[in-house]
Amino acid sequence: LFLERDGMTFSFYDGAFFHNIHHGEQIEKLNFHAYKIHFQGCNVPKTTLTKYNSGVINYYLGNDPSKWAQGVKGGKEVYYQNIYDNIDFRIYTKDESIKYDFIVHPGGKVSDIKLRFEGLDRLFIKDSELFMQTSLGTVIDSKPIAIQNSDSIRLSFQLNKSIVSFD
């Protein structure tokens, strides 16, 4: 997952490839699929890494040590402040899954949130869930939930071609 100022790019690969190559098999082809979610019409948000993974990541690219990075902390939660007027966005991991929240503050309009999908084989809604079909499988986003003052509010995905919004 690549978090960007105006969206997110998901990149998937066929895990069997790496399993097989580690066991000495000759592999001719690696299957990848990437798709992007654009925050349509968003502001330039301030982003903050708010929770860290334990441990560190090291990157050794090529033979030039100036391009290496050591001790990089991975994140569990990134917060986008004011991604839309009076709306924040939080993306995080929970139980080995990626979750996200839009936090709508007073004066924010849920109708401002528009997610434009690019690079999917198919995008559709079925049984109140959002299906993102790729060449490697289907990612399913559960029915959206809205909570205000501890009360649940009815909410659903709306789809207009490649743009998802909430009703």
Summary of the structure (lengths in Angstrom):
residues: 167
radius of gyration: 18.6
end to end distance: 26.5
largest distance: 58.5
contacts: 386
relative contact order: 0.16
helix: 8%
strand: 55%
